[in-house]
Amino acid sequence: VMDVVTKKLVANLVHSWESIIHLEASKVNDETNPQLANIAEPEEMLLVARFNLDFGKETGSFYFVLPYSMVEPIKQQLELGASRPD
């Protein structure tokens, strides 16, 4: 189930950012313990988006975490806003 959710999330993420930057995402690994996820240096700022998932009786949270250094190169474009393709 998580593979299906992850694939849909990544496809929607790529689509939502296409007016700002071309993304190519690939899954490298899963980590269920956030203390073991090593995605940035300890002192680096992180951008965190939390999504609540509801599958009927089952609910949970999904965190999408990006090191600030990944967003910094396009910061000016994000501040200006993206033009929507027609």
Sequence and secondary structure as in RCSB ss.txt:
>XXXX:A:sequence
VMDVVTKKLVANLVHSWESIIHLEASKVNDETNPQLANIAEPEEMLLVARFNLDFGKETGSFYFVLPYSMVEPIK
QQLELGASRPD
>XXXX:A:secstr
 HHHHHHHHHHHHHHHHTTT           S GGG   S TTS EEEEEEEEEETTEEEEEEEEEEHHHHGGGH
HHHHH      
